[in-house]
Amino acid sequence: MRLTLSPATEQFIRQMVKSGQYLNPTHVVEAAVATLKQYDDFPPGELERFIAEGEASGYLDGATALKKRRARRAAGRSSKR
C-alpha cells in the first residue's frame, strides 16, 4: 500500500520518530491506526458521553492529573535512591 501524506503530516511523523517515541514512520502510522480502532470500538456518542461525564464530575482536569502523576513518579524515583 502506498499513501500520499500532506507535508504537515510527514513533518509530524518525522518529529515523532526523532523524539525517540517510535522506531520508524511505520510505527507512528500503526499507533495512529490502533488509536482509531480503539475509538471505533465505542458505539456512536458513547466515548463523548464518557468524556463529558468525567469533565462534569470536577474531579481532575487532564493537565492537573498529569502533573500529579509526574510528581508521584518523581517522588518514587527519588525515594529509591
PyMOL Python script that loads the backbone (N, CA, C, O; Angstrom):
from pymol import cmd

cmd.read_pdbstr("""\
ATOM      1  N   MET A   1       0.842  -1.180   0.000  1.00  0.00           N
ATOM      2  CA  MET A   1       0.000   0.000   0.000  1.00  0.00           C
ATOM      3  C   MET A   1       0.887   1.243   0.000  1.00  0.00           C
ATOM      4  O   MET A   1       1.883   1.320   0.719  1.00  0.00           O
ATOM      5  N   ARG A   2       0.505   2.184  -0.805  1.00  0.00           N
ATOM      6  CA  ARG A   2       1.220   3.458  -0.841  1.00  0.00           C
ATOM      7  C   ARG A   2       0.247   4.555  -0.432  1.00  0.00           C
ATOM      8  O   ARG A   2      -0.928   4.539  -0.800  1.00  0.00           O
ATOM      9  N   LEU A   3       0.757   5.495   0.327  1.00  0.00           N
ATOM     10  CA  LEU A   3      -0.068   6.606   0.801  1.00  0.00           C
ATOM     11  C   LEU A   3       0.564   7.925   0.397  1.00  0.00           C
ATOM     12  O   LEU A   3       1.787   8.047   0.324  1.00  0.00           O
ATOM     13  N   THR A   4      -0.269   8.892   0.140  1.00  0.00           N
ATOM     14  CA  THR A   4       0.207  10.249  -0.090  1.00  0.00           C
ATOM     15  C   THR A   4      -0.202  11.073   1.116  1.00  0.00           C
ATOM     16  O   THR A   4      -1.388  11.188   1.423  1.00  0.00           O
ATOM     17  N   LEU A   5       0.776  11.645   1.797  1.00  0.00           N
ATOM     18  CA  LEU A   5       0.522  12.422   3.002  1.00  0.00           C
ATOM     19  C   LEU A   5       0.815  13.888   2.760  1.00  0.00           C
ATOM     20  O   LEU A   5       1.655  14.244   1.933  1.00  0.00           O
ATOM     21  N   SER A   6       0.117  14.721   3.487  1.00  0.00           N
ATOM     22  CA  SER A   6       0.382  16.159   3.386  1.00  0.00           C
ATOM     23  C   SER A   6       1.766  16.438   3.982  1.00  0.00           C
ATOM     24  O   SER A   6       2.248  15.668   4.813  1.00  0.00           O
ATOM     25  N   PRO A   7       2.399  17.526   3.566  1.00  0.00           N
ATOM     26  CA  PRO A   7       3.703  17.866   4.148  1.00  0.00           C
ATOM     27  C   PRO A   7       3.641  18.012   5.671  1.00  0.00           C
ATOM     28  O   PRO A   7       4.587  17.642   6.367  1.00  0.00           O
ATOM     29  N   ALA A   8       2.542  18.546   6.187  1.00  0.00           N
ATOM     30  CA  ALA A   8       2.408  18.717   7.638  1.00  0.00           C
ATOM     31  C   ALA A   8       2.371  17.361   8.342  1.00  0.00           C
ATOM     32  O   ALA A   8       2.966  17.197   9.407  1.00  0.00           O
ATOM     33  N   THR A   9       1.677  16.397   7.752  1.00  0.00           N
ATOM     34  CA  THR A   9       1.609  15.065   8.347  1.00  0.00           C
ATOM     35  C   THR A   9       2.964  14.382   8.284  1.00  0.00           C
ATOM     36  O   THR A   9       3.375  13.736   9.247  1.00  0.00           O
ATOM     37  N   GLU A  10       3.658  14.515   7.175  1.00  0.00           N
ATOM     38  CA  GLU A  10       5.004  13.935   7.051  1.00  0.00           C
ATOM     39  C   GLU A  10       5.940  14.536   8.100  1.00  0.00           C
ATOM     40  O   GLU A  10       6.719  13.819   8.728  1.00  0.00           O
ATOM     41  N   GLN A  11       5.860  15.836   8.282  1.00  0.00           N
ATOM     42  CA  GLN A  11       6.713  16.509   9.275  1.00  0.00           C
ATOM     43  C   GLN A  11       6.393  16.009  10.685  1.00  0.00           C
ATOM     44  O   GLN A  11       7.300  15.772  11.483  1.00  0.00           O
ATOM     45  N   PHE A  12       5.105  15.851  10.988  1.00  0.00           N
ATOM     46  CA  PHE A  12       4.697  15.341  12.299  1.00  0.00           C
ATOM     47  C   PHE A  12       5.270  13.944  12.529  1.00  0.00           C
ATOM     48  O   PHE A  12       5.796  13.653  13.603  1.00  0.00           O
ATOM     49  N   ILE A  13       5.167  13.095  11.532  1.00  0.00           N
ATOM     50  CA  ILE A  13       5.694  11.731  11.654  1.00  0.00           C
ATOM     51  C   ILE A  13       7.200  11.758  11.876  1.00  0.00           C
ATOM     52  O   ILE A  13       7.719  11.019  12.713  1.00  0.00           O
ATOM     53  N   ARG A  14       7.896  12.598  11.139  1.00  0.00           N
ATOM     54  CA  ARG A  14       9.348  12.722  11.328  1.00  0.00           C
ATOM     55  C   ARG A  14       9.677  13.178  12.750  1.00  0.00           C
ATOM     56  O   ARG A  14      10.619  12.680  13.367  1.00  0.00           O
ATOM     57  N   GLN A  15       8.899  14.122  13.260  1.00  0.00           N
ATOM     58  CA  GLN A  15       9.133  14.616  14.626  1.00  0.00           C
ATOM     59  C   GLN A  15       8.913  13.516  15.659  1.00  0.00           C
ATOM     60  O   GLN A  15       9.665  13.416  16.628  1.00  0.00           O
ATOM     61  N   MET A  16       7.896  12.699  15.460  1.00  0.00           N
ATOM     62  CA  MET A  16       7.621  11.609  16.395  1.00  0.00           C
ATOM     63  C   MET A  16       8.766  10.596  16.402  1.00  0.00           C
ATOM     64  O   MET A  16       9.155  10.104  17.461  1.00  0.00           O
ATOM     65  N   VAL A  17       9.301  10.289  15.231  1.00  0.00           N
ATOM     66  CA  VAL A  17      10.437   9.369  15.147  1.00  0.00           C
ATOM     67  C   VAL A  17      11.665  10.005  15.791  1.00  0.00           C
ATOM     68  O   VAL A  17      12.381   9.355  16.553  1.00  0.00           O
ATOM     69  N   LYS A  18      11.903  11.268  15.483  1.00  0.00           N
ATOM     70  CA  LYS A  18      13.064  11.976  16.024  1.00  0.00           C
ATOM     71  C   LYS A  18      13.007  12.065  17.548  1.00  0.00           C
ATOM     72  O   LYS A  18      14.043  12.059  18.213  1.00  0.00           O
ATOM     73  N   SER A  19      11.793  12.148  18.100  1.00  0.00           N
ATOM     74  CA  SER A  19      11.639  12.251  19.554  1.00  0.00           C
ATOM     75  C   SER A  19      12.057  10.969  20.261  1.00  0.00           C
ATOM     76  O   SER A  19      12.298  10.967  21.468  1.00  0.00           O
ATOM     77  N   GLY A  20      12.142   9.881  19.506  1.00  0.00           N
ATOM     78  CA  GLY A  20      12.510   8.608  20.098  1.00  0.00           C
ATOM     79  C   GLY A  20      11.323   7.780  20.572  1.00  0.00           C
ATOM     80  O   GLY A  20      11.498   6.662  21.056  1.00  0.00           O
ATOM     81  N   GLN A  21      10.122   8.321  20.437  1.00  0.00           N
ATOM     82  CA  GLN A  21       8.935   7.576  20.853  1.00  0.00           C
ATOM     83  C   GLN A  21       8.653   6.398  19.930  1.00  0.00           C
ATOM     84  O   GLN A  21       8.067   5.400  20.348  1.00  0.00           O
ATOM     85  N   TYR A  22       9.071   6.516  18.680  1.00  0.00           N
ATOM     86  CA  TYR A  22       8.799   5.493  17.676  1.00  0.00           C
ATOM     87  C   TYR A  22      10.079   5.173  16.938  1.00  0.00           C
ATOM     88  O   TYR A  22      10.937   6.036  16.751  1.00  0.00           O
ATOM     89  N   LEU A  23      10.200   3.923  16.519  1.00  0.00           N
ATOM     90  CA  LEU A  23      11.416   3.496  15.823  1.00  0.00           C
ATOM     91  C   LEU A  23      11.488   4.004  14.395  1.00  0.00           C
ATOM     92  O   LEU A  23      12.566   4.322  13.892  1.00  0.00           O
ATOM     93  N   ASN A  24      10.320   4.081  13.735  1.00  0.00           N
ATOM     94  CA  ASN A  24      10.301   4.489  12.334  1.00  0.00           C
ATOM     95  C   ASN A  24       8.897   4.980  11.970  1.00  0.00           C
ATOM     96  O   ASN A  24       7.973   4.848  12.772  1.00  0.00           O
ATOM     97  N   PRO A  25       8.728   5.540  10.778  1.00  0.00           N
ATOM     98  CA  PRO A  25       7.420   6.060  10.374  1.00  0.00           C
ATOM     99  C   PRO A  25       6.308   5.009  10.391  1.00  0.00           C
ATOM    100  O   PRO A  25       5.157   5.328  10.688  1.00  0.00           O
ATOM    101  N   THR A  26       6.645   3.771  10.076  1.00  0.00           N
ATOM    102  CA  THR A  26       5.634   2.717  10.095  1.00  0.00           C
ATOM    103  C   THR A  26       5.032   2.567  11.487  1.00  0.00           C
ATOM    104  O   THR A  26       3.821   2.399  11.627  1.00  0.00           O
ATOM    105  N   HIS A  27       5.869   2.626  12.511  1.00  0.00           N
ATOM    106  CA  HIS A  27       5.372   2.501  13.883  1.00  0.00           C
ATOM    107  C   HIS A  27       4.452   3.661  14.256  1.00  0.00           C
ATOM    108  O   HIS A  27       3.492   3.467  15.002  1.00  0.00           O
ATOM    109  N   VAL A  28       4.727   4.853  13.752  1.00  0.00           N
ATOM    110  CA  VAL A  28       3.857   6.000  14.015  1.00  0.00           C
ATOM    111  C   VAL A  28       2.483   5.759  13.403  1.00  0.00           C
ATOM    112  O   VAL A  28       1.460   5.967  14.055  1.00  0.00           O
ATOM    113  N   VAL A  29       2.466   5.324  12.159  1.00  0.00           N
ATOM    114  CA  VAL A  29       1.194   5.082  11.467  1.00  0.00           C
ATOM    115  C   VAL A  29       0.437   3.938  12.138  1.00  0.00           C
ATOM    116  O   VAL A  29      -0.782   4.017  12.294  1.00  0.00           O
ATOM    117  N   GLU A  30       1.137   2.878  12.536  1.00  0.00           N
ATOM    118  CA  GLU A  30       0.474   1.763  13.213  1.00  0.00           C
ATOM    119  C   GLU A  30      -0.145   2.203  14.538  1.00  0.00           C
ATOM    120  O   GLU A  30      -1.238   1.760  14.888  1.00  0.00           O
ATOM    121  N   ALA A  31       0.544   3.068  15.271  1.00  0.00           N
ATOM    122  CA  ALA A  31      -0.005   3.584  16.529  1.00  0.00           C
ATOM    123  C   ALA A  31      -1.249   4.431  16.271  1.00  0.00           C
ATOM    124  O   ALA A  31      -2.222   4.360  17.022  1.00  0.00           O
ATOM    125  N   ALA A  32      -1.214   5.221  15.221  1.00  0.00           N
ATOM    126  CA  ALA A  32      -2.374   6.045  14.879  1.00  0.00           C
ATOM    127  C   ALA A  32      -3.569   5.171  14.508  1.00  0.00           C
ATOM    128  O   ALA A  32      -4.695   5.455  14.917  1.00  0.00           O
ATOM    129  N   VAL A  33      -3.334   4.124  13.745  1.00  0.00           N
ATOM    130  CA  VAL A  33      -4.413   3.215  13.350  1.00  0.00           C
ATOM    131  C   VAL A  33      -4.955   2.480  14.577  1.00  0.00           C
ATOM    132  O   VAL A  33      -6.167   2.292  14.693  1.00  0.00           O
ATOM    133  N   ALA A  34      -4.089   2.066  15.484  1.00  0.00           N
ATOM    134  CA  ALA A  34      -4.534   1.389  16.704  1.00  0.00           C
ATOM    135  C   ALA A  34      -5.424   2.316  17.530  1.00  0.00           C
ATOM    136  O   ALA A  34      -6.414   1.872  18.113  1.00  0.00           O
ATOM    137  N   THR A  35      -5.077   3.590  17.581  1.00  0.00           N
ATOM    138  CA  THR A  35      -5.896   4.561  18.303  1.00  0.00           C
ATOM    139  C   THR A  35      -7.265   4.700  17.654  1.00  0.00           C
ATOM    140  O   THR A  35      -8.282   4.756  18.345  1.00  0.00           O
ATOM    141  N   LEU A  36      -7.290   4.754  16.337  1.00  0.00           N
ATOM    142  CA  LEU A  36      -8.576   4.833  15.631  1.00  0.00           C
ATOM    143  C   LEU A  36      -9.429   3.603  15.895  1.00  0.00           C
ATOM    144  O   LEU A  36     -10.642   3.711  16.074  1.00  0.00           O
ATOM    145  N   LYS A  37      -8.793   2.426  15.921  1.00  0.00           N
ATOM    146  CA  LYS A  37      -9.532   1.192  16.197  1.00  0.00           C
ATOM    147  C   LYS A  37     -10.164   1.237  17.590  1.00  0.00           C
ATOM    148  O   LYS A  37     -11.320   0.847  17.759  1.00  0.00           O
ATOM    149  N   GLN A  38      -9.418   1.706  18.576  1.00  0.00           N
ATOM    150  CA  GLN A  38      -9.950   1.810  19.934  1.00  0.00           C
ATOM    151  C   GLN A  38     -11.140   2.760  19.975  1.00  0.00           C
ATOM    152  O   GLN A  38     -12.144   2.479  20.629  1.00  0.00           O
ATOM    153  N   TYR A  39     -11.026   3.869  19.284  1.00  0.00           N
ATOM    154  CA  TYR A  39     -12.105   4.853  19.248  1.00  0.00           C
ATOM    155  C   TYR A  39     -13.342   4.251  18.596  1.00  0.00           C
ATOM    156  O   TYR A  39     -14.463   4.475  19.052  1.00  0.00           O
ATOM    157  N   ASP A  40     -13.137   3.495  17.539  1.00  0.00           N
ATOM    158  CA  ASP A  40     -14.261   2.902  16.809  1.00  0.00           C
ATOM    159  C   ASP A  40     -14.934   1.770  17.569  1.00  0.00           C
ATOM    160  O   ASP A  40     -16.032   1.353  17.200  1.00  0.00           O
ATOM    161  N   ASP A  41     -14.295   1.258  18.631  1.00  0.00           N
ATOM    162  CA  ASP A  41     -14.906   0.197  19.429  1.00  0.00           C
ATOM    163  C   ASP A  41     -16.088   0.693  20.256  1.00  0.00           C
ATOM    164  O   ASP A  41     -16.910  -0.107  20.704  1.00  0.00           O
ATOM    165  N   PHE A  42     -16.179   1.996  20.460  1.00  0.00           N
ATOM    166  CA  PHE A  42     -17.285   2.561  21.220  1.00  0.00           C
ATOM    167  C   PHE A  42     -18.473   2.813  20.304  1.00  0.00           C
ATOM    168  O   PHE A  42     -18.296   3.244  19.164  1.00  0.00           O
ATOM    169  N   PRO A  43     -19.689   2.546  20.792  1.00  0.00           N
ATOM    170  CA  PRO A  43     -20.869   2.908  19.997  1.00  0.00           C
ATOM    171  C   PRO A  43     -20.894   4.420  19.766  1.00  0.00           C
ATOM    172  O   PRO A  43     -20.351   5.170  20.577  1.00  0.00           O
ATOM    173  N   PRO A  44     -21.506   4.875  18.688  1.00  0.00           N
ATOM    174  CA  PRO A  44     -21.527   6.318  18.391  1.00  0.00           C
ATOM    175  C   PRO A  44     -22.004   7.141  19.588  1.00  0.00           C
ATOM    176  O   PRO A  44     -23.067   6.882  20.152  1.00  0.00           O
ATOM    177  N   GLY A  45     -21.211   8.123  19.960  1.00  0.00           N
ATOM    178  CA  GLY A  45     -21.571   9.050  21.020  1.00  0.00           C
ATOM    179  C   GLY A  45     -21.192   8.603  22.419  1.00  0.00           C
ATOM    180  O   GLY A  45     -21.188   9.420  23.340  1.00  0.00           O
ATOM    181  N   GLU A  46     -20.869   7.318  22.605  1.00  0.00           N
ATOM    182  CA  GLU A  46     -20.581   6.824  23.952  1.00  0.00           C
ATOM    183  C   GLU A  46     -19.284   7.402  24.513  1.00  0.00           C
ATOM    184  O   GLU A  46     -19.251   7.816  25.672  1.00  0.00           O
ATOM    185  N   LEU A  47     -18.237   7.437  23.733  1.00  0.00           N
ATOM    186  CA  LEU A  47     -16.970   7.986  24.209  1.00  0.00           C
ATOM    187  C   LEU A  47     -17.134   9.451  24.578  1.00  0.00           C
ATOM    188  O   LEU A  47     -16.631   9.892  25.611  1.00  0.00           O
ATOM    189  N   GLU A  48     -17.835  10.207  23.743  1.00  0.00           N
ATOM    190  CA  GLU A  48     -18.071  11.616  24.036  1.00  0.00           C
ATOM    191  C   GLU A  48     -18.865  11.774  25.331  1.00  0.00           C
ATOM    192  O   GLU A  48     -18.621  12.698  26.108  1.00  0.00           O
ATOM    193  N   ARG A  49     -19.828  10.856  25.562  1.00  0.00           N
ATOM    194  CA  ARG A  49     -20.619  10.910  26.786  1.00  0.00           C
ATOM    195  C   ARG A  49     -19.734  10.640  28.005  1.00  0.00           C
ATOM    196  O   ARG A  49     -19.865  11.311  29.028  1.00  0.00           O
ATOM    197  N   PHE A  50     -18.837   9.661  27.897  1.00  0.00           N
ATOM    198  CA  PHE A  50     -17.921   9.374  28.996  1.00  0.00           C
ATOM    199  C   PHE A  50     -17.022  10.575  29.303  1.00  0.00           C
ATOM    200  O   PHE A  50     -16.794  10.917  30.463  1.00  0.00           O
ATOM    201  N   ILE A  51     -16.526  11.196  28.256  1.00  0.00           N
ATOM    202  CA  ILE A  51     -15.658  12.363  28.434  1.00  0.00           C
ATOM    203  C   ILE A  51     -16.428  13.489  29.114  1.00  0.00           C
ATOM    204  O   ILE A  51     -15.925  14.111  30.050  1.00  0.00           O
ATOM    205  N   ALA A  52     -17.641  13.749  28.648  1.00  0.00           N
ATOM    206  CA  ALA A  52     -18.463  14.803  29.241  1.00  0.00           C
ATOM    207  C   ALA A  52     -18.760  14.501  30.713  1.00  0.00           C
ATOM    208  O   ALA A  52     -18.707  15.403  31.549  1.00  0.00           O
ATOM    209  N   GLU A  53     -19.069  13.251  31.034  1.00  0.00           N
ATOM    210  CA  GLU A  53     -19.326  12.880  32.427  1.00  0.00           C
ATOM    211  C   GLU A  53     -18.095  13.110  33.293  1.00  0.00           C
ATOM    212  O   GLU A  53     -18.194  13.619  34.409  1.00  0.00           O
ATOM    213  N   GLY A  54     -16.947  12.734  32.771  1.00  0.00           N
ATOM    214  CA  GLY A  54     -15.708  12.936  33.523  1.00  0.00           C
ATOM    215  C   GLY A  54     -15.414  14.400  33.765  1.00  0.00           C
ATOM    216  O   GLY A  54     -15.029  14.792  34.866  1.00  0.00           O
ATOM    217  N   GLU A  55     -15.597  15.206  32.736  1.00  0.00           N
ATOM    218  CA  GLU A  55     -15.352  16.639  32.885  1.00  0.00           C
ATOM    219  C   GLU A  55     -16.342  17.263  33.854  1.00  0.00           C
ATOM    220  O   GLU A  55     -15.981  18.149  34.628  1.00  0.00           O
ATOM    221  N   ALA A  56     -17.593  16.806  33.816  1.00  0.00           N
ATOM    222  CA  ALA A  56     -18.625  17.359  34.699  1.00  0.00           C
ATOM    223  C   ALA A  56     -18.420  16.953  36.150  1.00  0.00           C
ATOM    224  O   ALA A  56     -18.901  17.628  37.060  1.00  0.00           O
ATOM    225  N   SER A  57     -17.706  15.850  36.373  1.00  0.00           N
ATOM    226  CA  SER A  57     -17.508  15.382  37.740  1.00  0.00           C
ATOM    227  C   SER A  57     -16.654  16.354  38.543  1.00  0.00           C
ATOM    228  O   SER A  57     -16.733  16.387  39.771  1.00  0.00           O
ATOM    229  N   GLY A  58     -15.832  17.151  37.843  1.00  0.00           N
ATOM    230  CA  GLY A  58     -14.986  18.114  38.536  1.00  0.00           C
ATOM    231  C   GLY A  58     -13.834  17.480  39.284  1.00  0.00           C
ATOM    232  O   GLY A  58     -13.147  18.148  40.057  1.00  0.00           O
ATOM    233  N   TYR A  59     -13.620  16.196  39.059  1.00  0.00           N
ATOM    234  CA  TYR A  59     -12.572  15.503  39.807  1.00  0.00           C
ATOM    235  C   TYR A  59     -11.203  16.088  39.500  1.00  0.00           C
ATOM    236  O   TYR A  59     -10.587  16.691  40.379  1.00  0.00           O
ATOM    237  N   LEU A  60     -10.716  15.928  38.291  1.00  0.00           N
ATOM    238  CA  LEU A  60      -9.424  16.483  37.875  1.00  0.00           C
ATOM    239  C   LEU A  60      -9.441  16.717  36.375  1.00  0.00           C
ATOM    240  O   LEU A  60      -9.943  15.893  35.611  1.00  0.00           O
ATOM    241  N   ASP A  61      -8.893  17.835  35.968  1.00  0.00           N
ATOM    242  CA  ASP A  61      -8.699  18.017  34.535  1.00  0.00           C
ATOM    243  C   ASP A  61      -7.432  17.275  34.137  1.00  0.00           C
ATOM    244  O   ASP A  61      -6.606  16.934  34.983  1.00  0.00           O
ATOM    245  N   GLY A  62      -7.292  17.031  32.860  1.00  0.00           N
ATOM    246  CA  GLY A  62      -6.173  16.239  32.364  1.00  0.00           C
ATOM    247  C   GLY A  62      -4.815  16.800  32.733  1.00  0.00           C
ATOM    248  O   GLY A  62      -3.914  16.051  33.112  1.00  0.00           O
ATOM    249  N   ALA A  63      -4.657  18.117  32.625  1.00  0.00           N
ATOM    250  CA  ALA A  63      -3.357  18.731  32.915  1.00  0.00           C
ATOM    251  C   ALA A  63      -2.996  18.553  34.386  1.00  0.00           C
ATOM    252  O   ALA A  63      -1.846  18.252  34.704  1.00  0.00           O
ATOM    253  N   THR A  64      -3.955  18.733  35.280  1.00  0.00           N
ATOM    254  CA  THR A  64      -3.702  18.571  36.709  1.00  0.00           C
ATOM    255  C   THR A  64      -3.374  17.120  37.031  1.00  0.00           C
ATOM    256  O   THR A  64      -2.460  16.839  37.807  1.00  0.00           O
ATOM    257  N   ALA A  65      -4.123  16.201  36.434  1.00  0.00           N
ATOM    258  CA  ALA A  65      -3.866  14.775  36.668  1.00  0.00           C
ATOM    259  C   ALA A  65      -2.463  14.405  36.202  1.00  0.00           C
ATOM    260  O   ALA A  65      -1.759  13.661  36.886  1.00  0.00           O
ATOM    261  N   LEU A  66      -2.054  14.912  35.053  1.00  0.00           N
ATOM    262  CA  LEU A  66      -0.724  14.613  34.534  1.00  0.00           C
ATOM    263  C   LEU A  66       0.358  15.177  35.448  1.00  0.00           C
ATOM    264  O   LEU A  66       1.352  14.502  35.714  1.00  0.00           O
ATOM    265  N   LYS A  67       0.177  16.411  35.936  1.00  0.00           N
ATOM    266  CA  LYS A  67       1.160  16.999  36.855  1.00  0.00           C
ATOM    267  C   LYS A  67       1.288  16.179  38.128  1.00  0.00           C
ATOM    268  O   LYS A  67       2.395  15.957  38.618  1.00  0.00           O
ATOM    269  N   LYS A  68       0.158  15.726  38.668  1.00  0.00           N
ATOM    270  CA  LYS A  68       0.192  14.930  39.890  1.00  0.00           C
ATOM    271  C   LYS A  68       0.870  13.590  39.645  1.00  0.00           C
ATOM    272  O   LYS A  68       1.635  13.119  40.487  1.00  0.00           O
ATOM    273  N   ARG A  69       0.599  12.980  38.515  1.00  0.00           N
ATOM    274  CA  ARG A  69       1.231  11.692  38.200  1.00  0.00           C
ATOM    275  C   ARG A  69       2.738  11.856  38.057  1.00  0.00           C
ATOM    276  O   ARG A  69       3.507  11.041  38.569  1.00  0.00           O
ATOM    277  N   ARG A  70       3.158  12.905  37.365  1.00  0.00           N
ATOM    278  CA  ARG A  70       4.596  13.139  37.207  1.00  0.00           C
ATOM    279  C   ARG A  70       5.256  13.387  38.555  1.00  0.00           C
ATOM    280  O   ARG A  70       6.365  12.911  38.798  1.00  0.00           O
ATOM    281  N   ALA A  71       4.586  14.130  39.438  1.00  0.00           N
ATOM    282  CA  ALA A  71       5.144  14.406  40.767  1.00  0.00           C
ATOM    283  C   ALA A  71       5.273  13.113  41.570  1.00  0.00           C
ATOM    284  O   ALA A  71       6.277  12.911  42.253  1.00  0.00           O
ATOM    285  N   ARG A  72       4.263  12.229  41.496  1.00  0.00           N
ATOM    286  CA  ARG A  72       4.328  10.950  42.209  1.00  0.00           C
ATOM    287  C   ARG A  72       5.472  10.089  41.672  1.00  0.00           C
ATOM    288  O   ARG A  72       6.195   9.458  42.443  1.00  0.00           O
ATOM    289  N   ARG A  73       5.631  10.068  40.344  1.00  0.00           N
ATOM    290  CA  ARG A  73       6.715   9.270  39.761  1.00  0.00           C
ATOM    291  C   ARG A  73       8.073   9.812  40.186  1.00  0.00           C
ATOM    292  O   ARG A  73       8.977   9.047  40.522  1.00  0.00           O
ATOM    293  N   ALA A  74       8.214  11.150  40.169  1.00  0.00           N
ATOM    294  CA  ALA A  74       9.477  11.759  40.562  1.00  0.00           C
ATOM    295  C   ALA A  74       9.761  11.479  42.035  1.00  0.00           C
ATOM    296  O   ALA A  74      10.905  11.212  42.405  1.00  0.00           O
ATOM    297  N   ALA A  75       8.742  11.538  42.868  1.00  0.00           N
ATOM    298  CA  ALA A  75       8.922  11.251  44.302  1.00  0.00           C
ATOM    299  C   ALA A  75       9.314   9.802  44.504  1.00  0.00           C
ATOM    300  O   ALA A  75      10.148   9.497  45.356  1.00  0.00           O
ATOM    301  N   GLY A  76       8.723   8.907  43.732  1.00  0.00           N
ATOM    302  CA  GLY A  76       9.049   7.490  43.842  1.00  0.00           C
ATOM    303  C   GLY A  76      10.477   7.209  43.433  1.00  0.00           C
ATOM    304  O   GLY A  76      11.156   6.394  44.058  1.00  0.00           O
ATOM    305  N   ARG A  77      10.937   7.876  42.391  1.00  0.00           N
ATOM    306  CA  ARG A  77      12.324   7.687  41.936  1.00  0.00           C
ATOM    307  C   ARG A  77      13.315   8.219  42.962  1.00  0.00           C
ATOM    308  O   ARG A  77      14.336   7.584  43.228  1.00  0.00           O
ATOM    309  N   SER A  78      13.020   9.382  43.539  1.00  0.00           N
ATOM    310  CA  SER A  78      13.970   9.966  44.475  1.00  0.00           C
ATOM    311  C   SER A  78      14.021   9.199  45.797  1.00  0.00           C
ATOM    312  O   SER A  78      15.053   9.186  46.469  1.00  0.00           O
ATOM    313  N   SER A  79      12.898   8.552  46.175  1.00  0.00           N
ATOM    314  CA  SER A  79      12.900   7.782  47.421  1.00  0.00           C
ATOM    315  C   SER A  79      13.634   6.460  47.274  1.00  0.00           C
ATOM    316  O   SER A  79      14.025   5.860  48.276  1.00  0.00           O
ATOM    317  N   LYS A  80      13.830   5.992  46.039  1.00  0.00           N
ATOM    318  CA  LYS A  80      14.517   4.721  45.791  1.00  0.00           C
ATOM    319  C   LYS A  80      16.042   4.896  45.737  1.00  0.00           C
ATOM    320  O   LYS A  80      16.780   3.911  45.699  1.00  0.00           O
ATOM    321  N   ARG A  81      16.493   6.111  45.732  1.00  0.00           N
ATOM    322  CA  ARG A  81      17.941   6.352  45.608  1.00  0.00           C
ATOM    323  C   ARG A  81      18.639   6.258  46.905  1.00  0.00           C
ATOM    324  O   ARG A  81      19.856   6.435  46.965  1.00  0.00           O
TER     325      ARG A  81
END
""", "prot")
cmd.dss("prot")
cmd.show_as("cartoon", "prot")
cmd.util.cbc("prot")
cmd.orient("prot")
